Amino acid sequence: MADKDTQVNLAVYMERLDSYISSQNALNENLSKNLEKVETEVDDISQWRSKMYGAKSILAALGILVVHTTAVMGSFLAIVTFNK
């Protein structure tokens, strides 16, 4: 009888172990999918940030160009006006 109980307990243990392993595999797959999704979102945010830095740089360069052009044209106008 003890041998039969041991076999039943072992069968129950193995069934529970199989169930545990399959649930852990499902959990690992779910975590992997979510990590891939987070990695993709981080990459998207990084690209967006790079684009924003690029836009800020372009706007700064255009601002400097406008200020420089205004200064050059103002000095040219002053030279032409005062030399008459």
HELIX and SHEET records of a PDB file:
HELIX    1   1 ALA A    2  PHE A   82  1                                  81    
END                                                                             
